[in-house]
Amino acid sequence: MGEDAKKLSAKVAPSPPSNASKYETTNLKEETPNENPDAEDGEQDQNAESKEDAIESTKPGGGFWNANRKVINPYSDAMGRWDQTIMSVLVWTALVTPFEVSFLEPDYNWLFFFNRLIDCVFLTDMGFTFFLDPLNDEKLKENGLPSHRLIAQNYLRGWFTIDVVSCIPFDLVTILLEDAGDDFSKLKFLRAMRLLRLVKLLRLLRVSRIFERWEDRIAINFAMLSLVKSSVGTLLCSHWFGCLWYITAYIEDAESNWVKSTTVDSYENLLSEGVSTFDKYTASWYFSVMTMSTIGYGDISPVTSAERIVCSFMMLIGAGIYAYVVGSITTTVGNMEASSRRYQELMDMLNQFLEMNAISDDLRIQSRAYMRTRQAQGNLTNWQDLLTEMSPDLREAVARETHPGWAISSPFFSNACDDFQAKAASLFTEVTFPRGEKIIEIGQPVDSLYLVKKGVVSVKSQVIRKGGLFGEDIILNHSRPDMRSTYIAMAWTFTVVEALATEQLHDLLEEFPDVKENCRKVLIWQIVREHCWAYASAVRETSGESRLQSARDRELVDHYKWKVKWLRMEGMRAVRVFKAVIRIQKTVRGHWIRQRLNKSKEDGIGAIEMAVKNAVAGGIRELTTRLDSGTDAAILQQISAQLSNLSERLAQLEVQGSQPALPAPSAGASPVPPPLPEKTTE
């Protein structure tokens, strides 16, 4: 039975879900008849081993390169560190590149060589993209395995062009043209070529691809993430607008522009000697923030038509960003306070209910304290609703992580396997009890097994804390079909328990026969132990001694006390009791014997009737056969002889006083036909 249970558990055992399940492949080759079954089995084993190796190598935290699938595992630790590097480089690009294009002249300095290093990083990332596992994108797979041809085609048709253009060193082109002569350096298109360097900002589109992998690797609070994105997006746009506002004047190079008409400190304009780059950037950023916030003090204003056009676009885009950010922050803050709003709504409903039904003050205080404690403990959220959105295997895997070894503390489930515990834990429902409330009462039916998740519970004069089980001895005891409790389970503190319904537990036990057999053995031992303690306590109490604390079932103790007292009766009272018992036994036994005798009589009469019917039917069939043969005289003589024989036997039965019943014919005797009317022969 143990081996069968293990096989059954292996069939129903869910595999722990992970990102590695995304990489599991199946062999989709056409099946061809194989005359050598051993070779076929060996091939299947080899495929299974390679499949397991592929899964192991693509688990989170696994190797960077999957040799079986010949792709890069995007969830490996090395790829995670690479994503962090790419993210750092993208932040540098978003902040430094616009500032460098707008306020700094290109030159062979440390910034130039650092930009080349960043270009090398992005070129390396482009190479990784050609070998990155497509995960669940079946369009990039052939026969369930990643196809390098399809991956390359998909990348070349998509992000490849943008990635290549963003790696072109436009600052080097600008330096070379400026070094060619003064004539080139004075051309306006050379100034405009600076804008081509802003193509590097397209690299920021990689952020979405990196965030997709980060969402699986780390826990992200999306409400907080939305606030951070809104704040960072606003600051980044203001930074870009400030750089754009300054480079507009630089490219146009008009005789009068906002740079030449804006004063700072004691300087006439921003182009005066002594004005630092920081002062120029501060004035530009100040104007961009003022424009985005729709304030407009007027101390800095556009002068040329080009500046007015750029300023108009900045106001339109800035107003949209401002409205979006304000709405996003408002919605996010509202969602972050959803639990508080739900608690407030529940309290309002509770107060209205208490007022409408004129509930007493004490009960009102208890009800409000219960809701307030649940809110403080974080139990107003029903996590079961979230788990039901998962697949069964994923739900069981999560339950295995959240309830490790929950059943081992109970002797009934001491041999429970991980699959049984995971399946049972996935069916738990949370129930909350305030301090002093009875979870189980004496005489009340118990419909669930309980696991203490938080708090302290008193059961059978014992203290059960987090991870303790109770109630299983009642719902597994089939000798009590009503499943009524013989003890009390009370919450000593605010307690959260997880309940497993009786029907669900019995269904699981049918699925795991090993656990069911262990429950049966433990239950038998527990019943024997309870009866022994109850009998011993009954004997002590009958003798006037104190009762045994281990005999907790008082109904069973009272039952044995009555029997012990009855056995210890003396004198005429004992004689009368014994006589009454003997009369009751005689009456019951006599009634039982008469019932059996009447049943045997009915069965005997029914058998005789059946035998007679069979004999008559056989005689009629034989008579019909012989009449058809045409030997009438012989048939009539045989019938007459049989009738005479039957008359003699009936006469003998009447003389002996026997019952007038026809005996069943023997196997060799001819059947007795029914009497026929007399015929006269001519």
N, C-alpha and C positions, 0 to 999 in steps of 0.2 A: 504493500500500500504506500510506503514511503516513496518508492521509485515512481509509482504512478502519480503521486502528488507533485513530485518534482517535475515530471514531464508536463503535467497540467499547468503548474506554475510557470514553467518556461514558455508555454504557449500563450498564456495571458499576461506574462510579465511585460510591462511597458519599458522601452528603452529610454533612458534619461534624455530629454530633448536638449539640444545645444545647437550652436551654429554649425557644428560639424554635420548635423543631419541634412543640411542644405547641400552638402557635397556628396551624399551617398548616391552611387550610381548603380545602374542595373545593366545586365548584359542583354542587349537587344539583338544579338545575332540570330540569324535564322536557324531553326532547329532542323537538323538533318539526322536521318536514322544512323545510328552508330552500332555496328555489329559487335564492338568490344565494350561491354558495360564497365569493365574495370578502368579502361582508359577514360571513359566518359566521367566516371566518378572522380578520377584523379584530376581531370580538367576542372570539374566543378569545385573541388577542394582548392585548387590553385586559384581559381577566380574568386572564391570566397576569401582566401587569405589576402589576395591583392586588394580586394574591396575593403577588408578590415584595415589594411595598411594605409589605404587612401583616406579612410575616415580618421584614423589616429593622427595622420600627418596634417590634417586640416582642422584639428580642434583648436579652440582658442588657447593661446599660449604654446601652440605647437611649433613645428619648424617653419622657416620662412619659405622654403621651396618644397613643393610636393613632387617627388620624383615619379610617382605613379601617374599623376594627372598632368605633370609637366607644366605647372602653373604656380604662381605666387599666392600663398595663403594670405588674404587680406586681414585675417584676424590673428595673425601671429604677433608675437611680442616685438619682433624686429620691425614689422610693418607698422605697428602702433607707434614705435619711436620715430619711424620715418614720417608718419603723418604729423607728429608733433614738430618735426623739423620743417616740413612744408608749411605748416600753420605759422610758425615763427617768421619764415621768409615772406609769407603773404602779408603779415602785419607790417613788416618792414617796407614792403612794396607799397602798401596802401598809404603809409604815412610819409615816407621819405621821398618816393618818386615824384609826386606832385610838387612838393616843396623844392626839390632839386631842379625840376624843369622850370619852375616859375622864378626862383630867386637866385639860383647859382649858375655860374658859367661852366660849361663842360671843360674838363682839363684832365691831364694824366696825373691824378692824385689818388689817395687811398680809396676815395669813394668810387672812382672808376674801376679799380681792380676788385673792389668788393662787389660791385654790380656784375662783373664777369663771373665771380664765384657763384653768385645767385643764379646766373644764367646756366651754369654747369649743373646746379642742383635741379633746376627745372628740366634740363635735357635728360638727366638721369631719371627723373620721375616720368618723363615721356617714354623712356625705354621700359620702365616697369609696367606702364599701362598696356603694352603689347602682350604681357605675360600675366596679367592680373586675372584671377579666377572670376568668371562671370556670375558665380553663385546660382541664383534661380532664374537667370535669363536663358530660357531654353533655346532662344533664337541663335545663341552663340555656341551651341553644342551640337555635336554629331555623335549619334549612338550613345547619348547620355554623358559624353565626355567633352570637355572644353576643346574647341577647335581654334587653333592659332590663326588659321586663315580667316575665319569669320570674325574673330576678335580684332584682327588688324584692319579688315574692311570696315567694320563698324567704327573704329577709332579714326581711320583716315577720312571717313565721310562726315565725322562729327567734330570733335574738339581738336583734331590734329592741326588744322590750319591756324586756329587761334593760338594754340600753344607755340607753334613755330614762329609766328609773327611776333609774339610777345618776347621771344628770345633774341630777336635781331638787335644788335648793338647800335641803335640810332645815334647815341651820343658819340660813338666813334666816327660815324659819318659826318656829324657836325664838326668835330674837331679837325678832321682831314680837310673839309671845305674851308674852314677858317684859316688853316695853315697854308692853303693854296694861294692866298693873296688878300690884300685889303679890299679889292673889288667884291669878292665873294662875301666877305664878312659884313659888308654894308647892305647886302640885299635883304629885302623883307622876307622873301620866301625861306631864307636860311633861318631867320628868327621863327618862322612858322613851323619849320621842321622840328622844332622842339616838341611840338604837340604830338608828333609820332612816337615819342618816347612814352607818352601816356598810354600807349597800347599795352604796356606791361600791367596796367590795372585790370585787363581782362583775365589775368591770372586769378583774380579774386573769385572767379566763377568756380574754381576748384573747391572752394569752401563747402559747397553743397555736397560734393562727392565725399569729402572727408567727414562731414557731419553725419552722413548716412551710416558710416562705419562706427563713428563714436556713439551713436544712439544705441547700438547693440552692445558696445563694450562697457560703457559707464552709465550710471543712473543720472538722468538729467531731469531737473525740475523745470518743466516746460513753461510754467508760469513765470518763474524767475528768469528763465532764458529769454522769454519774450520781453521782459523789462530791460534786460541787459542789451538785447539786440536793438530795441528802440532807442535806448540811451546812446549806445555806441554808434548806431546809424546816424543819429542826429549830429553827434560830434564830428563824425567822419565827413558828412555832407557839408557841414559848416567849414571844415578844413579845406575840402576840395573847392568850395565856392570862393573862399578867401584866396586860394592860389589862382583860380581862374580869373578873379577880379584884377589881380595884379598883372598877370600875363597878358591880359587884354590890352592894357596900356603899353606894355613892353612891345608887343607885336605891332600894334598900330603906329607907335612912335610919332604921335601927333605933336604939333607945337604946343598945344594946350590940352591937357588931360587931367584926370583926377589926381594923379600922382604929383604933378607939378603945382596943382592948386590946393593941396592939402598940407597944412602946417603941422609940425610936431615939435613939442617943447619950444626951443628958441630958434628953430630952423625955419626957413621960408617954405620949404617943400621937402618931399621925401627923397629928392635927388641931390639934395645939398650934401656937401662933404661933412662927414661926421655922423650922418644918419646910419645907424646899423641895420643889418638885415633883419634883426629881431624887431626893430621899430616898424620896418616896412610890413613884415608879416602881421604884426599886431594890428596895424591900421586896416589891412585887408581883411583879417579875420573879424575884426570889430564890425566892419561894414556887412559882411556876410551874415553874421548873427543878427544884426539889426534888421536886415532884409528878410531873413527867414522867420523872425518873430513878428513881422509886420509892424514894427514900431516906427522906424524911420525918423531919427532926430534931425537930419538935414545937414549935419556938420561935414559929412562926406557925401558927395553927389556926383552923378555922371556928368561929363562935359561934352564929349563927342557923341555922334550918332551911334557909332559902334558900341560905345560904353552904355548908351541907353538901351540898345537892343539886348546886350548881354545882361544888363540889370533887369530888364523886363522878364527874361527867361528865368533869372535867379529868383525873382519875386513869385512867378507862377509855380515853379518847382518847389520853392521854399514854403509857399502857402500850403501846397499839397502835402509835403512832408510834415509840416507842423500839425495839420489836421489829422493826418494818419497817426502820428506819434501820440497825440493827445487822446484820440479814440482808443488806440491800442493799449495805452497805459491804463485808461479808465476800465476797459474790459478786463485786463489782466488782474488788476487789483480787486475787481469785483469777483473774479473766479477764485482768487486766492482766499477770499473770505467766504467761500461757499459754505464751508462747514459751520462757520459762525452764524451765517444767515439761516441755515437749516435749524440750528439749535434755537435761535430766536423764534423762528416760526413754530417749532414744536412747543416751546414754552408758551407762546401766545395761544395756541390751540388748547394746550393743557389748562391754562387759566380760564379760558372761556368754558371748557367742559366742566371744570370744577365749580364755576359760578352758576352755570345753568342747572346743574344737578344738585346744588346745595350740599356739597361734600363737606364733611366736618373739617375743622381746622387742623387736627392732628394728621389726618390722611392727606390733606393738602400739603403740609410741610414734608411728609414722607415722599410724596410724588415729585415735588419740585427738587428735593434733595437727590432723589434717584436720577432724574434727568441731568441735573448739574454734575453729578459724579460721573455719569456716563460720558458727558462732554469732556470733563477733565481727563478721563482715562482714554479718550479717543475711541470709544466703542459705539459712537453713533453711525459710523461707516460700516455698511454691510459688505465685507470683503468677498462674500460668497458670490455676489453679483459680478464682481470682477473675474473670479475664477471660472464662472460659467461661460465667459467669453473665450476661454482657452480650449484647445483640443483636449480630449481625454488623456492622452499620453503626457502632454505638457502639464496638465493639471495634476496628474499623479506624481510627476517628477518634482513639481513645486511642493506638493504635500510631503514628499520624501525629505526635502530639505528643511521644511518648516516644522516637521514632527519626527525628528530622528529617534528611533527606538522607543516610541511612545507606548508600545504594548509589552515591552519586556518586563516592566515592573509588576505585571499581573501574572500569577501562576497559570491562569487559563491560556494565555498567549505567550508563554515563555519560549516556545519553539516557532513563533511566527516569523516567516521570512520577510524580506524587505518588500516584496511585491504585495503581500497581504497588508502590511502596514501602510504602504503607499496608497493602495486602493481604498482602504478604510479611512485614512486621513483625508482623502479627497472628498469624502462624503460628509465630513464634520460640518455642523452648523453651530454658530456661537449663540450662547444664551447667557444673559447677565442677571445676577441676583444681588440684591442689596444685603447689607449686614443683618444677620438674625433671621433671614428667610429660610424656610425649610425647602430643600431641593427634593428630598425624598421623605415621605411620611409613612408611619406605620399603618398598614392596612390599605394603602393606596397603590393602585397598579403602577408599575414602572415600565415605561415604553422606550427607554433609551439607555445606552451606556454613556457614562460621563467621564471626561478627561479635564482635569483642572488646568486651565491656561494661566490664570492669574488669581491670586487670593489664597485663602485658607478655608478648608472644609473639615467639619467634624463628622466622622463616620465610625460607628461602633466603638465609641470612646477612644478613637484614634484621630490624629491630626494629619490631614492629607494636604500637601502643598502642591506647587506647580509640577506637573507631570504625573500626578497620581490618578489612578483609576478607581471608580466605584460604580456599583450597580450591575456589573457583569455577572455576579453570582446569582442575581435574581432572574435576569432575562434568559440565562442559559439553563436554569433549573426547570426541566420539563415536568417534574413532579408537582409543580405549582402552575397549572395551566392558566390561572388568572394573573400570575406574575405580580402578586401583592407583596409589598415589602414587609419585612419583619424588624426593620431598624429605621433610624432617622439619620438623614444627612442634612446638616445645617451649615450655612455660610457664616463664618465668623467675621469675615471682612467683606468688602465689596469684591465679589467673585465673578470671574468670567470662566465659564466651562464650555467645552465643545461636546456636543451630543451626537451620538450615532444611533439612528433608529433601529429598533429590534429587527424589523423585516430586512433591512439592508445588511445587518450583521449576519443573520441566518443565511442570506443569499451568498455572502462571502464565504461562510463556513462550508457551504455546499461546493464552492469552487476550490477550496483548499482542504481536502480531506484530512491531511496530517494535523492541521490546526484543530479541526473538528474532533478528531479522535483524542487529542490531548485535552481539549475542553471536557470531553466525556469522562476521561479518567480522573481529572482533577475534581470534577463535580461529584463523582461517586465517592471519592475520598473525603470531600468536604461534607457530603451528606452523612456518611458513616461517622465522621468526627463530631458533627453537630448532635447526632443522636446519642453518641456515647457521652458527651458532655452533658446533654439534657438529662439522660437517665441517671448519671452520677449526681447531678445537682438535685434531681427529684428525690433520690434516696437520702441525701444529706438533709434536705429541707423537711422530709417526712420524719426524720429522726430528731428534728429540732435544731439542727446545725445551720450555719450560714450558707447561703447559696454560692455556687461557683460563678466567678466573673466571666469565665470563658463560655458559659451557657447563655448566649445572648438571645436565643429564640425562646421567649417566655411561653408562647403557645405550646411548643413542643415539651417544655418542662412541665407545664400543667397537665398535659396529656399523660406523661409518665408518672406524675404524682398520683393521679387517680388510679392507675394500675397498681402502683406500689402500695397505696392505701388499701386497695381491694384485696391484695394478696396477704396483707397483714391483719385482716379481720379475725376476731376470736369469738367463741361462744355461739349462742343461738343466732346472732346476727349473721355470722359467717355461714351457718347452716342454711338459713333462709336464702341468703344470696346465692349459695351454690345450688340449691334446689331450683331457684328461679332461673339460673343460668342453664341448668340441665334441661328444664322444660322448654326454654327458648331454643336450645340446640335441637331437642327432639322435634319440636314443631317445624323448625327450619329445615332440618334434614329430612323429615317425613314429607314435607311439601316438595322438597327437591327430588326425592326418590319417586313420589307419585307423578311428578311431571315427566321424569325420565321413563317411567313405566307406561304412561299413557302415550308418550311419543313412540315407544317401541311397539305397542299394540297397533297404533295407527300405521306404523311402517310395515308390520307383518300383514295386516289386512290388505293394505295396498299392494303388497307383493303377491298375495294369493290371487287377488282380482286381476292383476296383470298376467299371471300365469294362466288363469282360466281363459282370459281373452285371447292370449296367444294360442292356446290349444284349440279353441273353437275356430279361430281364423285358419289355423293349419288344417283342421279337419275339413273345413268347407273347401279349401283349395284342393285337397286330395280327392274329395268326393266329386268335385267338378271335373277333375282330370279323368277320373275313372269312368264317369258317365259319358264323357266324350269318347272314350275308347270302345264303348258298346257292350261291355260285360255286365249287364244289369243283374243277372241272377247271382253272380258271385258277390257283387257289391251289396245286394240286399241281405245275403246270408251273413256277410261280415258285419254289417250294421246291426243286425239282430243279435249277434254274439257280443258285440260291444255294449249294447243296451242291457243285455242280461248281466254282463260283468259289472256294469255301473250300478245296477239295481242291487246286486249282492253287496257291493262295497258300501252303499248308502245304508243298507239294513244293518251291516256290522257297526257302522258308526253310531246309528241310533241305539243299538243295544249297549254299546260301551259308554254312552253318554257324552260322546265327543261333540265338538262343535260341528254343525252341518256345513263344513267347508270342503271343497274338493282339493285333494292334494295335487301339487304340481307334478305333471308327468315327467318321467325320467327321460334321460337323453335318448335311450334306445327304444322307448315305447312309442307306439303309434299314437298320433293325436286322437282325442275323443271327439267325434263329430256331434253336433247337436241332434236331439231326437227328431225323427221324421214322422210324418203321419203314416198310419198303417195303410198298406196297399194290398189288394187281393189279386192273386195271379190266376189266370184262367188255366 
